[in-house]
Each structure stands twice: as C-alpha cells, then as structure tokens.
Amino acid sequence: MDEILVFLNNNWMVILAGAAGGFLGLLLSYKELGKLLRMIGTSTGEIAHFSADEQVEIVGKADSRTTLHSPITKTPCVLWQVVVMEKRSSGRSSRWVTVYSNTSTEPFDVYDVTGRIRVQPSHRMELILRDDVKKSSGLFTSLDEQTAAALNEMGVSSKGGLLNLNKNMRVHERFIEQGDQVYVLGRTSLSQGVRAMDGENYPLIVSDQSELRLLGRFFWRVIGNALIGLVIGAALYFYFVGR
C-alpha cells in the first residue's frame, strides 16, 4: 500500500495527463466504437428470417422499380450522393470546406435468395460509398462542361472572384446501381405490410463495401483518435512539468 501511495505521489502528473488524454480519445471515438460494437454484435442473416423490430445485418443486391439518374453523369442508379468541396484560404492557412452535399431519398430494395427488404434512405443515415466519379479544378484547370453545368443547376458556381477565375474544387459523385452488392446495418420495421429499414428513426449504415473493410475503417478511426488523445496527454504532462 505504501509503495502505491509513493508511486501516485511521484507520478500524479503523468497519471492526470494520461487520464485526460484517454478521456478525450474516448470522447472522440465513442461513435466509431458504437458502430464497431453493433457490427460485431450483429450477425449477417437471410432476409426471409428477419422479424420486425430487430437489429439486422444484410448483404444483398440493390433493386428498385424507380430508376434514378445521378446529378452529374446522369448514370442510372437506385441511390446517389454528391459532395462538392472548395479550398478556402484565410491568411497563411487554407482548408477544404464542403459547399454542397446531397443524397437521394427514394426507397430501394435489397434482396438475397430468400427475400427482399425495403431500405428508406434519409439524411440521417451514414452512407459509405466509393467514389464513382471524382473531378477537380484549380486556377489553371477547369471542370468539364457537363460537371460545371450540373453544379450550376445545384446552385454551386465553379468560378468566382473579381476576375471570374476557376475555383479550387473537388467534386465527388457516388452511386449504387441496379444489381450492385450492398451492406446494410440497421433495425427492421413493418411499414404497410412491407418489411423495411428506416434511417430516420434508427441508426442506419448503407455501403457498397464489405463488412471487413468497414470494420477496418472504423477501427483505424478509433486508433487515430486514441493517438490524438495520447498526444494531448503528453502535451499536458510537459505543461505541468514545466510549471
């Protein structure tokens, strides 16, 4: 007991800094930890065997009676997402700012060999898709006419300033096409006799990537946040030592 008290008395700054850094890392990671735990705790099953009001994990193919067209390339799809970022400078620093983000909200089905379930997208769901189209512009490089025209329809200008020069922009278009394999994690419900997964009332993840890749994505986010907490903890330690 005496040895413990001596250790605490001699190393209280290290303990305090480590606790503060660890707590901050936990705060930064709690969402990703929640997703990891949900994914690990939910097994992938067949659609026909799911009941209403159940946390489920689905791997199937996308299908829809309504064909959408992505806003920029006009690609036929069941779901699309567009994100536009612009590089803005302030003094000597610069950062990328999202100036436009939108996702289609038309429902689509996911099916496997046993049945199908309706997925109702919402702006609250987490959509994790690969970039199907990625375009950029800078001072001496312009966006192609189709992309620039599509952005204008969205109310986003690719030029600006007194001289109407090209903006430094990145345009991302992502979509799920008919028959694409998708991963869905969420809670089932019964809507007008149809089994569905609604992203408005419950957490919903939709992705065109595998479960293993998503687990890796969330895991490395947790590790990154933990490292940030460690760095802040070390900075606090040296701050206390220097006083």
C-alpha positions as a Python dict, from the first residue, in 0.01 Angstrom:
ca = {
    (1, 'M'): (0, 0, 0),
    (2, 'D'): (282, 239, 87),
    (3, 'E'): (451, 166, -247),
    (4, 'I'): (129, 253, -431),
    (5, 'L'): (97, 581, -242),
    (6, 'V'): (458, 669, -319),
    (7, 'F'): (406, 591, -688),
    (8, 'L'): (89, 803, -701),
    (9, 'N'): (260, 1090, -520),
    (10, 'N'): (560, 1087, -755),
    (11, 'N'): (370, 1032, -1077),
    (12, 'W'): (41, 1215, -1028),
    (13, 'M'): (110, 1446, -1324),
    (14, 'V'): (167, 1152, -1557),
    (15, 'I'): (-150, 982, -1433),
    (16, 'L'): (-356, 1301, -1464),
    (17, 'A'): (-227, 1377, -1814),
    (18, 'G'): (-283, 1018, -1926),
    (19, 'A'): (-636, 1014, -1784),
    (20, 'A'): (-720, 1344, -1955),
    (21, 'G'): (-579, 1224, -2288),
    (22, 'G'): (-755, 889, -2261),
    (23, 'F'): (-1086, 1055, -2176),
    (24, 'L'): (-1054, 1286, -2477),
    (25, 'G'): (-968, 993, -2705),
    (26, 'L'): (-1276, 810, -2577),
    (27, 'L'): (-1497, 1112, -2645),
    (28, 'L'): (-1364, 1138, -2999),
    (29, 'S'): (-1415, 767, -3061),
    (30, 'Y'): (-1747, 687, -2896),
    (31, 'K'): (-1946, 696, -3223),
    (32, 'E'): (-1699, 471, -3404),
    (33, 'L'): (-1684, 237, -3103),
    (34, 'G'): (-2062, 216, -3108),
    (35, 'K'): (-2059, 121, -3477),
    (36, 'L'): (-1788, -139, -3420),
    (37, 'L'): (-1982, -296, -3133),
    (38, 'R'): (-2305, -300, -3336),
    (39, 'M'): (-2134, -464, -3633),
    (40, 'I'): (-1951, -721, -3422),
    (41, 'G'): (-2262, -798, -3216),
    (42, 'T'): (-2491, -841, -3519),
    (43, 'S'): (-2455, -1149, -3739),
    (44, 'T'): (-2537, -1146, -4109),
    (45, 'G'): (-2854, -1341, -4183),
    (46, 'E'): (-3101, -1425, -4455),
    (47, 'I'): (-3366, -1162, -4521),
    (48, 'A'): (-3662, -1401, -4503),
    (49, 'H'): (-3571, -1497, -4146),
    (50, 'F'): (-3573, -1144, -4004),
    (51, 'S'): (-3863, -1028, -3790),
    (52, 'A'): (-3988, -673, -3732),
    (53, 'D'): (-3809, -450, -3479),
    (54, 'E'): (-3482, -640, -3493),
    (55, 'Q'): (-3124, -517, -3531),
    (56, 'V'): (-3001, -687, -3851),
    (57, 'E'): (-2708, -700, -4086),
    (58, 'I'): (-2777, -764, -4454),
    (59, 'V'): (-2561, -839, -4755),
    (60, 'G'): (-2760, -846, -5077),
    (61, 'K'): (-2816, -682, -5412),
    (62, 'A'): (-2985, -349, -5482),
    (63, 'D'): (-3307, -328, -5679),
    (64, 'S'): (-3566, -60, -5750),
    (65, 'R'): (-3872, -17, -5969),
    (66, 'T'): (-3786, 353, -5994),
    (67, 'T'): (-3470, 435, -6188),
    (68, 'L'): (-3288, 747, -6070),
    (69, 'H'): (-3015, 932, -6256),
    (70, 'S'): (-2713, 1071, -6077),
    (71, 'P'): (-2700, 1453, -6094),
    (72, 'I'): (-2362, 1490, -6265),
    (73, 'T'): (-2301, 1195, -6500),
    (74, 'K'): (-2671, 1103, -6533),
    (75, 'T'): (-2589, 740, -6453),
    (76, 'P'): (-2897, 516, -6395),
    (77, 'C'): (-2895, 409, -6030),
    (78, 'V'): (-3105, 332, -5722),
    (79, 'L'): (-2919, 572, -5490),
    (80, 'W'): (-2678, 862, -5543),
    (81, 'Q'): (-2469, 1101, -5338),
    (82, 'V'): (-2289, 1420, -5444),
    (83, 'V'): (-2033, 1607, -5233),
    (84, 'V'): (-1860, 1926, -5351),
    (85, 'M'): (-1566, 2074, -5162),
    (86, 'E'): (-1389, 2404, -5211),
    (87, 'K'): (-1045, 2507, -5087),
    (88, 'R'): (-1062, 2833, -4900),
    (89, 'S'): (-774, 3037, -4764),
    (90, 'S'): (-753, 3264, -4462),
    (91, 'G'): (-418, 3435, -4421),
    (92, 'R'): (-148, 3171, -4446),
    (93, 'S'): (-379, 2879, -4375),
    (94, 'S'): (-621, 2700, -4605),
    (95, 'R'): (-879, 2426, -4564),
    (96, 'W'): (-1128, 2225, -4764),
    (97, 'V'): (-1491, 2320, -4697),
    (98, 'T'): (-1797, 2122, -4804),
    (99, 'V'): (-2008, 2369, -5003),
    (100, 'Y'): (-2269, 2120, -5126),
    (101, 'S'): (-2382, 1775, -5014),
    (102, 'N'): (-2693, 1588, -5114),
    (103, 'T'): (-2822, 1231, -5124),
    (104, 'S'): (-3123, 1081, -5298),
    (105, 'T'): (-3407, 975, -5069),
    (106, 'E'): (-3604, 740, -5295),
    (107, 'P'): (-3653, 397, -5130),
    (108, 'F'): (-3495, 89, -5286),
    (109, 'D'): (-3493, -283, -5213),
    (110, 'V'): (-3215, -516, -5107),
    (111, 'Y'): (-3268, -882, -5189),
    (112, 'D'): (-3099, -1219, -5146),
    (113, 'V'): (-3203, -1572, -5242),
    (114, 'T'): (-3461, -1582, -4958),
    (115, 'G'): (-3645, -1250, -4997),
    (116, 'R'): (-3622, -872, -5004),
    (117, 'I'): (-3649, -574, -4770),
    (118, 'R'): (-3718, -207, -4838),
    (119, 'V'): (-3448, 46, -4744),
    (120, 'Q'): (-3569, 401, -4682),
    (121, 'P'): (-3275, 644, -4711),
    (122, 'S'): (-3269, 961, -4506),
    (123, 'H'): (-3028, 1245, -4444),
    (124, 'R'): (-2953, 1092, -4102),
    (125, 'M'): (-2821, 762, -4236),
    (126, 'E'): (-2449, 701, -4279),
    (127, 'L'): (-2371, 632, -4642),
    (128, 'I'): (-2025, 491, -4709),
    (129, 'L'): (-1963, 459, -5082),
    (130, 'R'): (-1660, 452, -5307),
    (131, 'D'): (-1606, 746, -5541),
    (132, 'D'): (-1752, 652, -5879),
    (133, 'V'): (-1667, 994, -6021),
    (134, 'K'): (-1402, 1230, -5884),
    (135, 'K'): (-1322, 1557, -6058),
    (136, 'S'): (-1124, 1862, -5956),
    (137, 'S'): (-1042, 2212, -6073),
    (138, 'G'): (-780, 2472, -5995),
    (139, 'L'): (-655, 2807, -6115),
    (140, 'F'): (-534, 2665, -6448),
    (141, 'T'): (-764, 2361, -6477),
    (142, 'S'): (-1137, 2381, -6541),
    (143, 'L'): (-1415, 2134, -6474),
    (144, 'D'): (-1563, 1977, -6786),
    (145, 'E'): (-1877, 2139, -6926),
    (146, 'Q'): (-2112, 1865, -6805),
    (147, 'T'): (-1987, 1888, -6445),
    (148, 'A'): (-1986, 2269, -6443),
    (149, 'A'): (-2340, 2277, -6583),
    (150, 'A'): (-2460, 2024, -6324),
    (151, 'L'): (-2307, 2230, -6044),
    (152, 'N'): (-2479, 2543, -6173),
    (153, 'E'): (-2812, 2358, -6156),
    (154, 'M'): (-2732, 2280, -5792),
    (155, 'G'): (-2656, 2646, -5725),
    (156, 'V'): (-2281, 2594, -5699),
    (157, 'S'): (-2053, 2811, -5915),
    (158, 'S'): (-1716, 2675, -6028),
    (159, 'K'): (-1580, 3026, -6086),
    (160, 'G'): (-1552, 3331, -5864),
    (161, 'G'): (-1363, 3641, -5762),
    (162, 'L'): (-1324, 3971, -5942),
    (163, 'L'): (-1166, 3803, -6245),
    (164, 'N'): (-1412, 3510, -6251),
    (165, 'L'): (-1129, 3257, -6222),
    (166, 'N'): (-1163, 2883, -6162),
    (167, 'K'): (-1217, 2787, -5802),
    (168, 'N'): (-1007, 2516, -5639),
    (169, 'M'): (-1275, 2245, -5610),
    (170, 'R'): (-1324, 1872, -5568),
    (171, 'V'): (-1642, 1704, -5691),
    (172, 'H'): (-1738, 1355, -5574),
    (173, 'E'): (-2026, 1156, -5719),
    (174, 'R'): (-2114, 817, -5573),
    (175, 'F'): (-2397, 583, -5661),
    (176, 'I'): (-2539, 235, -5621),
    (177, 'E'): (-2651, 82, -5948),
    (178, 'Q'): (-2912, -184, -6010),
    (179, 'G'): (-2772, -522, -5904),
    (180, 'D'): (-2479, -384, -5705),
    (181, 'Q'): (-2396, -570, -5386),
    (182, 'V'): (-2462, -364, -5074),
    (183, 'Y'): (-2414, -396, -4700),
    (184, 'V'): (-2687, -263, -4469),
    (185, 'L'): (-2687, -243, -4088),
    (186, 'G'): (-2997, -118, -3908),
    (187, 'R'): (-3327, -205, -3744),
    (188, 'T'): (-3619, -362, -3923),
    (189, 'S'): (-3975, -234, -3912),
    (190, 'L'): (-4309, -311, -4075),
    (191, 'S'): (-4450, -37, -4299),
    (192, 'Q'): (-4784, -100, -4470),
    (193, 'G'): (-4721, -473, -4462),
    (194, 'V'): (-4371, -437, -4612),
    (195, 'R'): (-4057, -514, -4416),
    (196, 'A'): (-3833, -210, -4418),
    (197, 'M'): (-3526, -45, -4270),
    (198, 'D'): (-3575, 324, -4197),
    (199, 'G'): (-3280, 556, -4139),
    (200, 'E'): (-3495, 832, -3993),
    (201, 'N'): (-3573, 674, -3655),
    (202, 'Y'): (-3283, 431, -3609),
    (203, 'P'): (-2910, 431, -3693),
    (204, 'L'): (-2864, 302, -4048),
    (205, 'I'): (-2544, 227, -4236),
    (206, 'V'): (-2553, 163, -4611),
    (207, 'S'): (-2236, 80, -4803),
    (208, 'D'): (-2106, -75, -5123),
    (209, 'Q'): (-1804, -203, -4931),
    (210, 'S'): (-1759, -530, -4743),
    (211, 'E'): (-1817, -567, -4370),
    (212, 'L'): (-1447, -640, -4319),
    (213, 'R'): (-1346, -317, -4493),
    (214, 'L'): (-1596, -118, -4286),
    (215, 'L'): (-1470, -274, -3963),
    (216, 'G'): (-1117, -173, -4062),
    (217, 'R'): (-1233, 179, -4142),
    (218, 'F'): (-1397, 231, -3802),
    (219, 'F'): (-1112, 55, -3618),
    (220, 'W'): (-847, 286, -3762),
    (221, 'R'): (-1060, 588, -3679),
    (222, 'V'): (-1062, 473, -3317),
    (223, 'I'): (-685, 422, -3324),
    (224, 'G'): (-636, 767, -3477),
    (225, 'N'): (-849, 932, -3208),
    (226, 'A'): (-663, 740, -2938),
    (227, 'L'): (-333, 873, -3076),
    (228, 'I'): (-473, 1227, -3069),
    (229, 'G'): (-565, 1174, -2704),
    (230, 'L'): (-214, 1040, -2635),
    (231, 'V'): (-52, 1346, -2793),
    (232, 'I'): (-274, 1581, -2594),
    (233, 'G'): (-200, 1385, -2278),
    (234, 'A'): (175, 1416, -2342),
    (235, 'A'): (136, 1789, -2405),
    (236, 'L'): (-50, 1828, -2074),
    (237, 'Y'): (224, 1636, -1894),
    (238, 'F'): (502, 1858, -2026),
    (239, 'Y'): (289, 2163, -1947),
    (240, 'F'): (256, 2058, -1582),
    (241, 'V'): (623, 1962, -1558),
    (242, 'G'): (730, 2299, -1698),
    (243, 'R'): (532, 2497, -1442),
}
